[in-house]
Amino acid sequence: MIEKIFELMNEQPVNHRNLYQLLMDTNTVDIADVFEHLSREKVVQMFRLLPKSMAADVFSYIEPENQQIIVEALTDIEVNKIVEDLFVDDAVDFIGEMPANVVKRVLQSVSVDTRKTINQLLQYPEDSAGTIMTTEFVGLKEYNTVGRAFEIIRNIGVDKETIYTCYVMRRDRLLVGVVSVKTLLLSDPEDTIGDIMDTNMVFAHTTDDQEVIADLFKRYGLLSLPIVDKEGRLVGIVTVDDIVQVIEEETTEDFEKMAALTPSEDPYLKTSVVKLAKNRFTWLLLLMLSAAITGAILESAEEIISSVYLLAVMVPMIMDTAGNAGAQTSALIIRGMAVGEIHARDVIRVLWREIRVGTLCGCALALVNFARVFLMNGRDFWVSFTISVTLIVTVIIAKSVGCLLPILAKKIKIDPTVMAAPLITTIADASALLFYFYIARIILKI
């Protein structure tokens, strides 16, 4: 379907009738994808061909750069129509991505009430519940009957983000309960909302971090979540489609930090080479300088290395094993904390578990390594034994570091992903070399 739309858009002349009919039969999300492959002129042309009933919905899914092209090509009246038809949270997302001159024009073209609502949502802290909520929900009163509730839903539901859950408020907008459409359908038309509503509702505050909101959705299996101010007055709701986007953004950010990258909000193919390099350079520089510690350790052990050449040959293997062991553990611990399975109070349990895991892995690796080094490198028992003992100690230390640093970061309110694979690998490498040469001095008496 998308390919057919693209073909019709590139025909000369464009068959408007066939294209219009095809657009009517295509999902709005799929239509929005087509805009990514069109030239600037074609973007505007295709948007003007959209059925009026679909324009705002499609617009909400279009990438910001194409949204800007469209807005700049439309009249003030057309901009007003688009923004007024958007759900408030989508309008806020759109405005938040636009340059100042476009924002000024958009806000001037909309109604006073819409402008006031958008400005209010834009004032909430970045990445808070207030920035992702919508004010378009179905509100009911305790004294409404079920029959009256359905009348309200029919009258205003078409303009609301969701009608599956209705929110019960008093005159001062104090949230007192929620009621689902399923409950309404199964109740008598004369029942009052106050008698059938659920007062044990889950809610969040406008200033709560969006990660907290995502956790609530996951924990309670929600489709929508009421957002209240500090006095408990309902100001908006967050819907599951917005939370899916939040989860994707947060997961992407965590992966970037774990790979020693400065997080970027722009897609990879739309980020300039200079910006990509800038996002990577800082961490690469830090890790390069920290690697000087490893060089200093090797330099201090020059006497040992020159005495037993095989010890130097095994340095890369020792360091790689340490880094890999630490990275394995840190990835598991960081993910465990992200999904709420591991907390700071579990530090002793986690450490004891990783020490035992490290011992088992280290001993297994040591046995394999002892046989390999002993049989392939002159059958030198004590050198082989030294390297194998070092492996056991190295894996235990690396796994301990890999679990402790992320938990420590969480405890002192630093993002645990900062203590991820690259940094832990550097620390584990340095620790492994220190113990390697210390053990060699003791066993080989150098």
Buried (B, 14 or more C-beta within 10 A) or exposed (E): EEEEBBEBBEEEEBEEEEBEEBBEEBBBEBBBBBBEEBEEEBBBBBBEBBEEEBBBBBBBBBBBEBBBBBBBBBEEEBBBBBBBBBBBBBBBBBBBBBEEEBBEBBBEBBEEEBBEBBEBBBEBEEBBBBBBBBBBBBBBBBEBBBEBBBEBBEEBBEEBBBBEBBBBBEEEBEBBBBBBBEBBEEBEEEBBBBEBBEEEBEBBBBBBBBEEBBBBBEEEEBBBBBBBBEEEEBBBBBBEEBBEEBBEBBEEBBEBBBEBBBBBEEEEEEBEEEEBEEBBEEBEEBBEEBBEBBEEBBEEBEEBBEEBEBBBEBBEBBBEBBBBBBBBBBBBBBBBBBEEEBEEEBBEEBBEBBBEBBBEBBBEBBEEBBEBBBEEBEEBEEBBBBBBBBBBBBBBBBBBBBBBBBBBBBEEEEBBBBBBBBBBBBBBBBBBBBBBBBBBBEBBEB
